[in-house]
Amino acid sequence: MRHFIDLHEWSSKDLWHLIQLAAHLKAEWQSGGNRPVLGGKTLGMIFQKQSLRTRVSFDVGMQHLGGHAIILGPDEIGLGKRESLADIARVLSGYVQIIAARVYSHQHVTELAKWSRVPVINMLSDDSHPCQALADVLTIYEHFGAVRELKVAFLGDGNNVAASLLEAAAHFGMHFTIATPKNYELPAHVWQRVKHLAEASGATFQAFHDADEAVEGAHVIYTDTWVSMGQEKETEQRLAIMRPYQVNRHLLEGADRNVVVLHCLPAHRGDEITDEVADGEHSLIFEQAENRLHAQKAILVELLKQ
């Protein structure tokens, strides 16, 4: 049985298959609707964190494919508090055909996968966001017609989104740069675990503390909120430290002239990105958000074909 927890656990070939499947399912939907290939299947979704795109895209995705989704909020099951993760996984496995979890601790989703008798999807953890990264690659592929050897620059905090984007770059042969303040870099183990993938794909990596250096010649500039859920007590400090990493018109001038801008949303306009850029001609933010739906359909179909 297979799970979708982190991109580095999948082969590059299999991830490319998911991108192609997502593109097919998107085209099928736009041509009149998806076939009900998941008829009779139920997705159980566990949420510790608030959600717009994740919740709606997975729910609607199951509906498009003929299936059904059940939403379990933080007050309903008390993940790891009211009862153990092992018991929750084993009980849910008897009710649904697939489980997805949006959690704080990455260990929670890996523990669910350990005890589950059905596939488990990581909808987001504090360590990684693989569903987002797959949608990001789909968006880049649709726009450029290819992904290999494109330069992708991430600005801001070396967070879960950055970690999964790095893994995606390693799989798909992209040149990844990141600019972060000191003490906000991606952890060393994240770089280490994708070295073998980069050697196989031709991907290259560079880390900077200067935003202008990171975006030089970039085809894609990516940013995320500077204050993630659970970091609210650090808001004032983070906003001050991250200010030089704002994606604005001046920053785009150093990138490729056809650069596109991505943001996983929600955006704090005026902080990590300006309105002018978010709503401007270089922005693919809302196409990217829509592609969460189609990328996740591909994950669901692939995992449930077992």
C-alpha positions in Angstrom: 0.0 0.0 0.0 1.2 3.5 -0.9 0.9 6.8 0.9 1.5 10.4 -0.3 3.5 11.9 2.6 6.6 13.5 1.0 7.8 13.9 -2.6 11.2 12.4 -1.9 9.5 9.1 -1.1 8.2 8.8 -4.7 10.2 8.2 -7.8 10.7 11.0 -10.3 9.0 8.8 -12.9 5.9 8.3 -10.8 5.6 12.0 -10.0 5.8 12.8 -13.7 3.0 10.3 -14.2 1.0 12.3 -11.6 1.6 15.5 -13.4 0.4 14.0 -16.7 -2.6 12.4 -15.0 -3.5 15.8 -13.4 -3.3 17.4 -16.8 -5.5 14.7 -18.3 -8.1 15.0 -15.5 -8.2 18.8 -15.8 -8.7 18.6 -19.6 -11.4 15.9 -19.0 -13.2 18.1 -16.5 -13.1 21.1 -18.8 -14.5 19.0 -21.6 -17.6 18.1 -19.8 -16.7 16.4 -16.6 -14.7 13.6 -15.1 -15.7 10.0 -15.3 -16.9 8.7 -11.8 -13.8 6.5 -11.3 -14.0 6.9 -7.5 -17.7 6.0 -7.3 -18.4 4.3 -3.9 -15.1 5.7 -2.4 -15.0 8.0 0.6 -12.2 10.3 1.7 -11.8 11.0 5.4 -10.2 14.4 6.0 -8.7 15.3 9.4 -8.0 19.0 10.0 -5.9 20.5 12.9 -5.4 23.7 10.9 -7.8 26.1 9.2 -8.2 25.6 5.4 -9.7 27.0 2.3 -8.0 25.6 -0.8 -7.1 22.3 0.8 -10.5 21.5 2.2 -12.5 22.7 -0.8 -10.2 21.2 -3.5 -10.1 17.7 -2.0 -13.9 17.7 -1.3 -14.8 19.0 -4.7 -12.2 16.7 -6.3 -13.8 13.6 -4.8 -17.2 14.8 -6.0 -16.0 15.3 -9.5 -14.6 11.8 -9.5 -17.9 10.3 -8.2 -16.7 9.8 -4.6 -17.5 11.4 -1.3 -15.6 13.3 1.4 -16.1 13.5 5.2 -14.6 16.5 7.1 -13.3 16.0 10.6 -12.4 19.3 12.4 -10.0 19.7 15.4 -12.8 19.7 17.9 -14.3 16.5 16.6 -11.6 13.9 17.2 -8.9 15.6 19.2 -6.1 14.1 17.2 -3.7 12.3 19.6 -5.5 13.7 22.7 -9.0 12.2 22.9 -7.7 9.0 21.6 -4.4 7.8 20.1 -3.3 8.3 16.6 -3.0 4.5 16.2 -6.6 4.0 17.2 -7.9 6.8 15.0 -6.1 5.4 12.0 -7.4 1.9 12.6 -11.0 3.0 13.2 -11.1 5.3 10.2 -9.6 2.6 8.0 -12.7 0.6 8.6 -15.0 3.4 7.4 -13.2 5.1 4.5 -11.0 4.1 1.6 -8.5 6.9 1.9 -7.4 9.3 4.7 -5.9 12.8 4.4 -4.6 14.9 7.3 -3.7 18.6 7.6 -1.6 18.8 10.8 1.0 20.7 12.8 3.4 17.9 13.7 4.7 15.9 10.7 4.9 12.9 13.1 1.1 12.9 13.3 0.7 12.2 9.6 3.4 9.6 9.5 1.9 7.9 12.6 -1.5 7.8 10.9 0.1 6.2 7.8 1.9 3.6 10.0 -1.3 2.3 11.5 -3.8 2.9 8.6 -5.0 0.1 6.4 -5.8 2.6 3.7 -3.7 5.2 1.9 -2.8 8.4 3.8 -2.2 11.8 2.2 -0.3 14.6 3.8 -2.5 17.7 3.1 0.1 19.8 5.0 2.4 19.4 8.0 4.9 21.8 9.6 7.6 19.9 7.7 6.2 19.7 4.2 3.4 20.4 1.8 3.7 17.9 -1.1 0.2 18.4 -2.5 1.0 22.1 -3.0 4.3 21.3 -4.7 2.6 19.0 -7.2 0.1 21.7 -8.1 3.0 24.2 -8.4 4.8 21.9 -10.9 1.6 21.4 -12.9 1.2 25.2 -13.1 4.8 25.7 -14.2 4.5 22.9 -16.8 1.2 24.3 -18.2 2.7 27.8 -18.6 6.2 27.0 -20.0 5.5 23.6 -21.7 8.4 22.1 -19.7 10.0 22.3 -16.3 13.5 21.0 -16.7 16.3 23.6 -16.4 13.9 26.4 -15.4 15.1 28.5 -12.5 12.8 28.7 -9.5 13.5 31.2 -6.8 11.8 31.0 -3.4 11.9 34.1 -1.1 11.2 34.3 2.6 11.1 31.7 5.3 12.7 28.2 4.8 9.4 26.6 5.7 7.3 23.5 4.7 6.3 25.0 1.3 10.0 25.7 0.5 11.0 22.2 1.5 8.5 20.5 -0.8 9.3 22.9 -3.6 13.0 22.0 -3.3 12.0 18.3 -3.5 10.0 19.0 -6.6 12.9 20.9 -8.2 15.2 17.9 -7.4 12.8 15.5 -9.1 12.0 17.5 -12.2 15.5 18.9 -13.0 14.8 22.5 -12.1 17.4 25.0 -10.8 16.3 26.0 -7.3 17.5 29.1 -5.4 16.2 30.3 -2.1 16.8 33.6 -0.2 16.1 33.6 3.5 17.2 35.7 6.5 19.9 34.2 8.7 18.4 31.6 11.1 15.4 31.0 8.8 17.2 28.7 6.3 15.9 25.4 5.2 17.2 22.6 7.6 20.3 20.8 6.5 18.6 17.4 6.4 16.1 18.7 3.8 19.0 19.5 1.4 20.7 16.2 2.2 17.8 14.0 1.4 17.4 15.3 -2.2 21.0 15.2 -3.2 20.7 11.9 -5.0 17.5 13.1 -6.8 19.3 16.2 -8.1 22.3 14.2 -9.3 19.9 12.0 -11.4 17.8 14.9 -12.8 20.5 17.6 -13.3 18.8 20.0 -10.8 21.1 22.5 -9.0 20.6 24.3 -5.7 21.8 27.6 -4.2 21.0 29.3 -1.0 21.4 33.1 -0.4 20.6 35.7 2.2 20.2 38.3 -0.5 16.9 38.3 -2.5 18.3 40.0 -5.6 20.9 37.4 -6.0 18.4 34.6 -5.7 16.0 35.9 -8.4 18.7 36.8 -10.9 17.5 35.3 -14.2 14.7 33.4 -12.5 11.8 32.1 -14.6 9.6 31.6 -11.5 9.6 33.6 -8.3 7.7 32.0 -5.3 6.8 33.4 -2.0 4.7 32.4 1.0 3.4 34.0 4.2 6.1 35.1 6.6 4.0 34.1 9.6 2.5 30.6 9.4 -0.2 29.1 11.7 1.3 28.5 15.1 3.9 31.3 14.7 1.6 34.2 15.6 3.7 35.1 18.7 6.6 35.8 16.4 4.6 38.1 14.0 6.3 41.4 14.8 9.8 40.0 14.7 9.2 38.1 11.5 7.7 41.0 9.7 10.7 43.1 10.5 13.3 40.5 9.5 11.5 39.4 6.3 10.9 42.9 4.8 13.8 42.7 2.4 12.3 39.6 0.8 9.1 41.2 -0.4 8.1 40.3 -4.0 7.5 43.6 -5.6 8.0 45.3 -9.0 11.6 46.2 -8.3 12.5 42.6 -7.4 11.0 41.3 -10.7 13.3 43.6 -12.7 16.2 41.3 -11.9 14.5 38.1 -13.1 13.8 36.7 -16.6 11.6 39.1 -18.6 9.0 36.4 -18.8 9.1 35.5 -15.1 5.9 34.3 -13.4 5.1 34.7 -9.8 3.6 32.0 -7.5 2.2 32.1 -4.0 0.5 29.2 -2.2 -2.0 31.5 -0.5 -3.3 33.0 1.7 -1.4 36.1 0.8 -0.7 38.9 3.2 -0.7 41.7 0.7 1.7 44.4 1.4 4.0 42.1 3.4 5.5 39.2 1.3 3.9 40.4 -1.9 2.5 43.7 -3.2 -0.9 44.1 -4.8 0.8 45.3 -8.0 2.6 41.9 -8.4 -0.2 39.6 -7.0 -2.7 41.0 -9.5 -0.2 41.9 -12.3 0.6 40.3 -15.6 3.3 38.1 -14.2 1.1 36.5 -11.6 -0.2 32.9 -11.9 -1.4 32.8 -8.3 -5.0 32.0 -9.0 -4.3 29.4 -11.8 -1.9 27.8 -9.2 -4.7 27.7 -6.6 -7.1 26.1 -9.1 -4.5 23.5 -10.0 -4.7 22.2 -6.4 -8.0 20.6 -7.4 -6.6 18.8 -10.4 -3.2 17.8 -8.9 -5.0 16.3 -5.9 -7.5 14.4 -8.2 -4.4 12.7 -9.7 -3.1 11.7 -6.2 -6.5 10.3 -5.2 -6.9 8.3 -8.5 -3.4 6.9 -8.3 -3.6 5.9 -4.6 -7.1 4.4 -5.0 -6.3 2.3 -8.0 -4.4 -0.1 -5.7 
